[in-house]
Amino acid sequence: MTEHGPVLPIWLCGGCAAPWPCATRRHELLQEYAASPIALALYMGSYLVAASQDMSWAPAGTLHRRFLGWLT
């Protein structure tokens, strides 16, 4: 289990205090979902929805880049 989980409702990383998902967690997720990138996109999309509710003040484009923009 990772130390780099989200601290809610502020959406910072519990392991390094960077905005979640931090670089470490992104790397872990890419490895965990290497065989299933669509599942990873759906998983991160669910986090995007939750984060947008907690951070209603944040621009939608910023949240999109943070939660989905790094997926390839």
Secondary structure by P-SEA (a helix, b strand, c coil): ccccccccccccccccccccccaaaaaaaaaaacccaaaaaaaaaaaaaaaaaacccccaaaaaaacccccc
